[in-house]
């Protein structure tokens, strides 16, 4: 499930990044790379686990699938948090800078 969730997130971000100029300006490419990196990591993990357990890999327990789902969703959420921090630091549209300037101007009056 971790591989599936991170790959779906990577594909969705890639489509958004490719189809929207505004998305490219908002650093969606960075988010896309994070999700593709996670997908690659989970693919290698799945491959190595398959080499270890063979056919049993395709019959996971419900508890394992639930844990993998939560882990996959956590990876997607962490990627979003990192992306938001990057947006706040780089401030590509100047929203944070304008809000800080507005707050400073109100404090001087």
C-alpha positions in Angstrom: 0.0 0.0 0.0 2.9 2.4 0.7 4.1 2.0 -2.9 0.6 2.4 -4.3 -0.2 5.5 -2.3 3.1 7.3 -2.9 3.0 6.4 -6.6 -0.5 7.8 -6.9 0.6 11.0 -5.1 3.6 11.2 -7.5 1.5 10.8 -10.6 -1.1 13.4 -9.4 1.6 15.9 -8.6 3.4 15.3 -11.9 0.1 15.9 -13.8 -0.5 19.1 -11.8 3.1 20.3 -12.3 3.0 19.6 -16.0 -0.3 21.2 -16.7 -0.1 24.4 -14.7 2.3 27.3 -14.9 1.1 28.4 -11.5 2.0 25.0 -10.0 5.5 25.3 -11.4 5.8 28.7 -9.8 4.6 27.3 -6.4 7.4 24.7 -6.3 5.2 21.7 -7.0 8.2 20.1 -8.8 9.9 19.8 -5.5 6.9 17.9 -4.1 6.8 15.8 -7.2 10.4 14.8 -6.7 9.8 13.9 -3.1 6.9 11.6 -4.0 8.8 10.0 -6.9 11.8 9.4 -4.5 9.4 7.8 -1.9 7.9 5.7 -4.7 11.3 4.5 -5.7 12.2 3.7 -2.1 9.0 1.7 -1.6 9.6 -0.1 -4.9 13.0 -1.3 -3.8 11.6 -2.3 -0.4 8.8 -4.3 -2.1 11.3 -6.0 -4.5 13.6 -7.0 -1.7 10.7 -8.3 0.4 9.4 -10.3 -2.5 12.9 -11.9 -2.9 12.7 -12.8 0.8 9.1 -14.2 1.1 8.2 -15.1 -2.5 4.5 -15.9 -3.0 3.5 -14.8 0.5 4.2 -11.2 -0.5 1.0 -11.2 -2.5 -1.1 -12.4 0.5 -0.6 -9.8 3.2 -2.5 -9.9 6.5 -5.2 -7.3 6.9 -3.2 -5.8 9.8 -0.1 -5.4 7.7 -2.2 -3.7 4.9 -3.7 -1.3 7.4 -0.3 -0.4 8.8 1.1 0.1 5.3 -1.9 2.3 4.5 -1.2 4.5 7.5 2.5 4.7 6.7 1.8 5.6 3.1 -0.6 8.4 4.1 1.9 9.6 6.7 4.6 9.8 3.9 2.2 11.9 1.7 1.3 14.2 4.7 5.0 14.6 5.6 5.8 15.5 2.0 3.1 18.2 2.1 4.4 19.6 5.3 7.9 19.9 3.9 6.5 21.5 0.8 4.6 24.1 2.8 7.7 24.9 4.8 9.6 25.4 1.5 6.8 27.6 0.3 6.9 29.7 3.4 10.7 30.1 3.3 11.0 30.8 -0.4 7.7 32.8 -0.7 7.5 32.6 -4.5 4.4 34.8 -4.8 5.4 37.3 -2.1 2.4 36.6 0.1 4.3 36.2 3.3 6.5 39.2 2.6 3.4 41.4 2.0 1.7 40.2 5.2 4.8 40.9 7.2 5.1 44.4 5.6 1.4 45.1 6.3 1.9 44.1 9.9 4.9 46.3 10.3 3.0 49.2 8.7 0.1 48.8 11.1 2.5 48.7 14.1 4.1 52.0 13.1 0.9 53.9 13.0 
